[in-house]
Structure formats: C-alpha cells, structure tokens
Amino acid sequence: MPSFPQPGTVTICEINRELVTADHLGDDQANETYAKILGTVFSPIPFESDSLLSTGAEQESVERRKGSLGILSAGLEALLSGSLRPLLQPADVKCLKDIDLHSVSWHNHKQILAFVSAPHQVTICDYNDSDGKLPCVLSHESQKDVKILEWRPNGGKTLSVACKGGICIWAASYPGNVPSVRSGVTSNPLSRGSVTRWTLVDFLQTSASYESSAFTIWDVSQGLATPIRRGLGGISLLKWSPSGDYFFSAKFDGTFYLWETNTWTSEPWSSKNGFVTGATWDPDGSMVLLSFSESSSLGSIHFTSKPPSLDAHLIPVELPEIKLLTDSRVIEKIAWDDASGERLAVSCRDGDELYKGLIAIFDVKRTPLISTSLVGFIRGPGDNPKPVAFSFHDKFKQGPLLSVCWSSGFCCTYPLIFRSNILA
C-alpha cells in the first residue's frame, strides 16, 4: 500500500518504499532515520514565503495585464556549461503560474543547495561545509524579480540567476580563490550569513516580450550576445538534454519542438492536452517526460536512434493512482531523479481535500517503456503547506535526494533510500 502521511505529521525520508513521518520538523528525526545510513543531516532552511508568494501573485496579475516579462528556464543549464556552448536563451518571456520554473537547484557535484527565497534574493546552503551550513543570502541591485537559477555544470561554485532584465552570475569567493569581475559590473557583494562570500562577477543584460520571436545566443566567456529571430515567440519552456545533443522547446499554443544541436534542425509536435508545463530528461538523454496544462497524464518522447537523429515517438504515461486517489485532473509540477531515473515526484492541482498540497512519489522503470508505481506521498511542514518548487540532486550517489520549497516557509530535503547496498 502507498504511504500516506496523516494530517499534522511531516515527512522525513523514504526507507525502502516506506515514507517515514514524524510529529514535528527537526534534526532529531533525521538523526534517528536516514542519518544513520548517510552520515549527514539535511536541515530544513526557513525563508520568507509570505513575501515571495504575495509578490508573485501581484506580479502575475500585472504581467497578465501588461503582457510583460519573466525570464524562462530555458537554457540556463547550458549557460555556464564547461564547454561554454553557445546558449539558446529566450530573453524575457511571459511568466505564468502554470509553468514549472526551476527555482530550486542542487550543485551537480557538491551538496550545495540554492533556491529563490524572496522576490529579489537567492539563498544558498552548503551542506559539505561545517562553517557554511548557515544559509547565505545573495542580493544585488541588479537582481530583481528572480525567476530561475542554475549551477554551472562542469566546474567551480558558479550560479546563474535569471531575473528581470538579465542574468546575474555569482561565484564563490574565499581565501586563495577570488573570482574576477567583468569590467563594468558593480560587484558590491551583498551575500551574508556564511563564511564563504559570493561575488556578482557578471550581469548579462537583455529584455524582450514574450510575444517576440527573438532569442539570444550568448558567448559567456566574453559576455557577448547575438540576437536571432527564428519565429519562436510565445515560448513556455526550454530544456537541454543531459548530453547537450538535444534541445526541447515548447510554446503556449500547445506546439513543441525537438532540436538536435549539431545542425540546429528541429521537428515540430503538437498536443491536445494544453501546452507543456514541465519537461524533464532521463539520465541517458534518450527520452523526455512531459506534463501538460490540461491533463492528469504525462507524455514521454522516446528517441528510436542515436543523435543527431530526430526520429522519436510520443507515448502517453498514465498515473492511475493520481486520478483514483486525489481526484485531480491536472498535474502541476514534475521532477525526475536524473541520477538513477528511479524516482518521479508529482504535484497536482485541486482534487480531493485530503491530498491537497502533497507530493506523490513514484517508482519508475524505463525498459522498454516508462512504467510507474506509487510509493506514497510527502507532506510538508506548517499549516496547509503547498509545494512552491521542487528538484532532485542530479549526482547524489547514495540515491535520489529531493528538495522542496514549501509555501509554509521551509525548504526541506528528503533522502529517498531504497537500494539494498545502502541499507546493508
């Protein structure tokens, strides 16, 4: 039977398909459960949820009236890639609550978590550093209306933050490693709370409307931008594949495109279930899982041959437990464990009152096609908590590590432990 957290309890972790709960949130519960296996505790991080949520609602109302801006999560993953691959970056795009913006992110190779903690600020917590476990807050006069953030995948402690008017790039600063600041950028580091200092080293300035068909290719090493028009206006979501061989783009009209990045050719697709609200690749980059604005089912695109081939099939992925238990008709957010591909996190809109605000955790098999079974549900701390954003650690070796920003003002991390070699 799937694990169900009773009202008034909080979820701590998963141990072998059992989601463990406690009466209250705290490190003691972690020490009694997963810390015995992992040797570490991921303490919850408080943040100002009221200002974040209220300001977001006000901004959404203004943006709907003005048809204005909110930077979408598109190629931020590739923005700071080790090879400095030119970035396909839509400038400012209309930001809707339906879109699953990537506002909580783990460093690819370290236990460092970053998340949007207020309208104009980002919070970082380094669980590897005993002196750095005190959260560090990044703020700057150029960093307004933060939407998305991504770590540089292949080197160093560098974080890109998409905000109104451009992209802020932060780098860690400590004795023996002082990052260089691009000429003309006012660094003025305002990070506080940790021994490690963070410096704003660059600001890639850009702006446009979501109705525009323009996007920008950035040469990050030189800070140079090349605007290009390709008729891709109205973009709702963009996502690089793990290997960088493919690029996924979706539009608000329900169409979406698969690009291969060798020659930048694409194949168009369309959906009858509304527009794509979430896209997440499997660890191998051989398939991408999609959620839609008007559906309680997912879709998976399977490539039939290796890159740069665009031959693929779109196959529905049913989650019958969602309809049966929660009575929800729309999946709101999704996240797939990129390290193993064995856990999928899903949140739903509306539905049965008993299940509102919970995150469903599924066991996933990928051969030959995607199949799922429900493990249980995660409940957050506080009164009527709802998941604002959630994301998996891409490279956590001990198993899936899911972090959730809750509307109650806590960012909590949940180890999902199920491998026999870890439990031995």
C-alpha positions in Angstrom: 0.0 0.0 0.0 1.3 3.5 -0.8 2.5 5.5 2.3 0.1 8.3 3.3 1.2 11.0 5.8 -1.6 11.8 8.3 -2.6 15.4 8.7 -0.5 17.0 11.4 2.6 15.0 10.5 5.6 15.8 8.4 7.6 13.6 6.1 11.3 12.9 6.9 12.5 10.5 4.2 11.9 7.2 2.3 13.4 3.9 3.6 12.8 1.0 1.2 9.4 2.2 -0.2 8.2 3.4 3.1 7.9 7.2 3.6 8.8 7.9 7.2 6.9 10.6 9.1 7.2 12.4 12.4 5.0 14.7 14.6 7.2 17.7 14.0 10.0 19.0 11.9 13.6 18.8 13.3 17.1 17.3 13.0 16.3 14.7 15.7 14.0 12.8 13.4 16.7 12.9 10.7 19.3 11.6 13.1 17.0 8.7 14.0 16.3 7.7 10.4 18.4 8.4 7.3 21.4 10.0 9.1 22.3 6.5 10.4 22.7 5.5 6.7 24.0 8.6 5.0 26.0 10.1 7.9 24.6 13.5 7.3 21.6 15.6 8.1 19.9 18.0 5.6 18.4 20.6 8.0 15.3 22.5 6.8 16.0 26.1 5.7 13.5 28.8 6.6 12.7 31.6 4.2 10.2 34.4 3.7 7.4 32.6 2.0 4.7 35.2 2.5 6.6 37.9 0.6 7.6 35.5 -2.1 4.1 34.2 -2.7 2.2 37.5 -2.3 4.6 39.4 -4.6 4.5 36.6 -7.1 0.7 36.8 -7.3 0.8 40.6 -7.7 3.4 40.3 -10.4 1.4 37.7 -12.2 -1.6 40.0 -12.2 0.4 42.9 -13.6 2.1 40.7 -16.2 -1.2 39.3 -17.4 -2.5 42.9 -17.9 0.7 44.2 -19.5 1.8 41.1 -21.3 5.2 41.5 -19.9 8.2 39.8 -18.7 9.6 36.9 -16.7 12.7 35.1 -17.7 12.0 31.4 -18.5 14.3 28.5 -17.5 15.4 27.6 -20.8 19.0 27.3 -21.4 20.3 28.3 -18.0 21.5 24.8 -17.6 23.8 25.3 -20.6 24.6 29.0 -19.8 27.6 28.1 -17.7 28.5 24.7 -19.1 32.1 23.6 -19.0 32.5 23.9 -22.8 30.8 27.3 -22.8 28.5 26.0 -25.5 26.7 29.0 -27.2 23.4 29.5 -25.3 20.0 29.5 -26.9 18.4 31.8 -24.4 14.9 33.3 -24.8 15.1 36.7 -23.2 12.2 37.8 -21.1 9.1 35.6 -21.5 5.7 35.8 -20.0 5.7 34.0 -16.7 2.6 32.1 -15.8 1.9 30.2 -12.6 1.3 27.1 -14.7 4.9 26.9 -15.8 7.3 24.8 -13.6 10.1 27.3 -13.2 13.3 25.8 -11.9 13.7 27.9 -8.7 15.4 25.3 -6.5 18.6 23.7 -7.7 21.4 21.5 -6.4 25.0 21.9 -7.4 25.9 19.0 -9.8 28.9 17.6 -7.9 28.6 19.1 -4.4 26.0 19.1 -1.6 25.2 22.8 -2.2 21.5 23.9 -2.5 20.3 27.2 -3.9 16.7 28.4 -4.1 14.6 31.5 -4.7 13.8 32.7 -1.2 12.3 36.1 -1.8 11.3 38.2 -4.8 14.8 39.7 -5.2 17.1 37.2 -3.4 18.5 33.7 -3.5 19.5 31.5 -0.5 22.5 29.1 -0.7 23.2 26.3 1.9 26.5 24.3 1.7 25.9 21.0 3.5 29.5 20.0 2.8 31.0 22.9 4.7 30.6 22.8 8.5 31.2 26.5 8.6 28.8 27.1 5.7 25.7 25.3 6.9 24.4 28.7 7.9 22.4 29.8 4.8 23.9 32.5 2.7 21.6 35.1 1.1 22.5 36.7 -2.3 21.1 40.0 -3.2 22.1 42.9 -5.5 20.6 46.0 -7.0 20.6 44.3 -10.5 18.9 41.2 -9.2 15.2 42.0 -9.3 12.2 39.7 -9.7 14.2 36.4 -9.6 12.6 33.6 -11.6 15.1 30.7 -12.2 18.5 29.7 -11.2 21.1 27.0 -12.4 24.5 25.9 -11.3 27.4 25.7 -13.7 27.5 22.0 -14.5 31.2 21.3 -15.0 33.3 23.4 -12.8 33.5 25.5 -9.7 30.9 27.2 -7.5 29.2 29.4 -10.0 25.5 30.1 -10.0 23.4 31.9 -12.7 20.2 33.6 -11.6 17.6 34.7 -14.2 15.8 37.9 -13.2 14.1 41.0 -14.6 16.3 42.5 -17.3 19.0 39.8 -17.5 21.1 37.1 -15.8 23.2 37.5 -12.7 26.2 35.3 -12.5 27.6 34.7 -8.9 30.9 32.9 -8.0 32.2 31.8 -4.6 35.0 33.8 -3.1 37.2 32.5 -0.4 41.0 32.8 0.5 43.0 31.6 -2.4 40.1 31.8 -4.9 39.0 35.3 -5.6 36.9 35.4 -8.8 37.4 38.0 -11.5 34.6 40.5 -12.1 33.9 41.6 -15.6 34.7 45.2 -16.3 31.7 47.5 -15.9 29.9 45.2 -13.4 29.4 46.6 -9.9 30.2 43.6 -7.8 29.5 45.0 -4.4 28.9 41.5 -2.9 25.9 41.6 -0.5 25.9 37.9 0.3 25.5 37.4 4.1 25.3 34.6 6.6 28.2 32.3 5.6 32.0 32.2 5.8 32.1 31.7 2.0 31.5 35.0 0.2 29.7 35.2 -3.1 30.5 37.9 -5.7 28.5 39.0 -8.6 31.0 38.5 -11.4 28.8 39.3 -14.5 25.4 40.6 -15.5 24.1 39.5 -18.9 21.6 42.2 -19.7 18.7 41.6 -22.0 15.0 42.2 -22.3 12.1 41.4 -24.7 8.5 40.5 -24.7 7.0 37.0 -24.7 5.3 37.9 -28.0 8.7 38.4 -29.6 10.3 35.7 -31.7 13.8 36.8 -30.7 16.2 34.8 -28.6 19.8 35.4 -27.8 23.0 33.3 -28.2 25.5 34.2 -25.5 29.2 33.8 -25.6 29.6 33.6 -21.8 33.4 33.8 -21.8 33.3 37.3 -23.5 29.8 38.4 -22.3 28.8 39.0 -26.0 25.2 38.4 -27.2 23.9 37.7 -30.7 20.1 38.3 -31.1 18.5 35.9 -33.5 14.9 35.6 -34.9 13.5 32.2 -35.7 9.8 32.6 -35.1 9.9 31.0 -31.7 7.7 33.6 -29.9 5.4 32.6 -27.1 7.8 30.0 -25.6 6.6 28.4 -22.4 9.6 26.2 -21.7 13.1 25.2 -22.9 15.3 22.3 -21.7 18.7 20.9 -22.7 19.2 17.1 -22.7 21.9 15.9 -20.3 24.4 15.3 -23.1 23.6 18.6 -24.9 22.8 16.7 -28.1 19.1 17.7 -28.0 17.2 20.8 -27.0 13.5 20.9 -26.2 11.3 23.9 -26.7 7.5 24.4 -26.1 5.1 27.2 -26.9 1.9 28.4 -25.3 -0.2 27.3 -28.3 0.4 23.6 -27.5 3.1 23.0 -30.0 6.6 21.9 -29.1 9.9 21.2 -30.9 12.8 18.8 -30.6 16.1 20.2 -31.8 19.3 18.4 -32.4 22.2 20.8 -31.6 24.7 19.6 -34.3 23.0 21.4 -37.2 20.1 23.1 -35.2 17.4 21.4 -37.1 14.0 20.6 -35.4 10.9 18.5 -35.7 7.5 20.1 -34.6 5.0 18.3 -32.4 1.6 19.3 -31.0 -0.6 18.5 -28.0 -4.3 18.3 -27.4 -3.9 18.5 -23.7 -2.9 22.2 -23.5 0.7 23.5 -23.5 3.7 21.9 -22.0 4.2 23.0 -18.3 7.1 20.7 -17.4 9.8 18.8 -19.1 12.5 16.5 -17.6 15.0 14.3 -19.3 16.1 10.8 -18.2 19.7 10.3 -17.2 20.7 9.0 -20.6 19.0 11.7 -22.6 17.1 9.1 -24.6 13.7 10.2 -23.5 12.0 13.3 -22.1 8.9 13.2 -19.8 6.3 16.0 -20.2 3.4 17.4 -18.2 0.6 19.4 -19.8 -1.6 22.3 -18.6 -4.9 20.4 -19.1 -4.1 16.7 -18.2 -3.5 14.4 -15.3 -1.4 12.1 -17.6 2.1 12.6 -18.7 3.8 12.0 -22.1 7.2 10.5 -22.9 9.1 11.2 -26.0 11.4 8.2 -26.9 14.2 8.5 -29.4 14.5 5.5 -31.7 18.1 6.0 -32.7 21.2 7.9 -31.5 21.9 11.6 -32.0 21.6 13.6 -34.2 18.5 11.6 -35.3 15.2 13.2 -34.5 13.2 10.0 -35.0 11.0 9.7 -31.9 7.6 8.6 -30.6 5.3 10.3 -28.1 3.8 7.8 -25.8 1.2 8.6 -23.0 2.2 7.8 -19.4 -0.8 7.2 -17.3 -0.7 7.7 -13.5 -3.9 6.0 -12.5 -3.3 6.5 -8.8 -3.5 10.2 -9.2 -7.0 10.1 -10.7 -8.2 7.4 -8.3 -6.8 8.8 -5.0 -6.6 12.5 -5.4 -9.4 13.1 -8.0 -7.1 15.7 -9.6 -7.5 16.5 -13.3 -4.2 18.5 -13.7 -0.6 17.6 -12.9 1.0 20.9 -11.8 4.7 20.1 -11.3 7.1 17.2 -12.1 10.7 16.3 -11.2 12.6 13.2 -12.3 15.6 11.8 -10.5 18.3 12.4 -13.0 20.9 10.3 -11.3 19.1 6.9 -11.4 15.8 7.6 -13.1 14.1 5.5 -10.4 12.0 8.2 -8.7 9.5 10.7 -10.0 7.9 13.5 -7.9 4.5 14.9 -9.0 2.2 17.6 -7.5 -1.4 18.1 -8.6 -3.9 20.9 -8.7 -7.3 20.9 -7.0 -8.8 17.5 -6.3 -9.6 15.8 -3.0 -9.1 18.0 0.0 -7.2 15.2 1.9 -4.5 15.1 -0.8 -4.1 18.9 -1.5 -0.5 20.1 -1.1 1.0 16.6 -1.1 3.8 15.4 -3.4 3.3 12.0 -4.9 6.5 9.8 -5.2 6.5 7.1 -7.9 8.9 4.2 -8.5 9.9 4.4 -12.2 11.0 1.6 -14.6 12.3 2.6 -18.1 12.6 -0.6 -20.1 11.3 -0.9 -22.6 8.8 1.9 -21.9 8.2 4.1 -18.8 6.1 2.4 -16.1 5.3 3.7 -12.7 4.1 2.5 -9.3 3.1 4.8 -6.4 5.4 4.7 -3.4 3.4 7.3 -1.4 3.0 11.0 -0.6 5.2 13.6 1.0 3.6 16.2 3.4 5.4 19.4 4.2 5.7 21.4 7.5 3.3 24.1 8.7 -0.4 24.8 8.1 -1.7 23.8 4.7 1.7 23.6 3.1 1.8 23.5 -0.7 4.9 22.8 -2.8 6.2 26.0 -4.5 9.0 24.3 -6.3 11.0 21.0 -6.1 14.0 19.5 -7.7 16.3 16.4 -7.4 20.1 16.4 -6.8 21.4 15.2 -10.2 24.5 13.4 -8.9 23.9 12.3 -5.3 25.5 8.8 -5.2 23.5 7.4 -2.3 20.2 7.7 -4.1 17.5 10.3 -5.0 17.6 13.5 -3.0 14.5 15.7 -3.4 14.4 19.3 -2.1 11.1 21.1 -1.8 10.3 24.8 -1.2 7.0 24.8 0.8 4.5 27.7 1.0 4.8 27.5 4.8 8.3 29.0 4.5 10.7 26.0 4.7 13.0 24.4 2.1 13.2 20.7 3.1 15.3 17.9 1.7 14.1 14.3 1.6 16.6 11.4 1.0 14.8 8.6 -0.8 16.7 5.5 0.2 15.8 2.2 -1.3 18.9 0.4 -2.6 19.9 -2.8 -0.7 23.6 -2.0 -0.8 22.9 1.3 1.1 20.7 -0.4 3.6 23.2 -3.2 4.3 
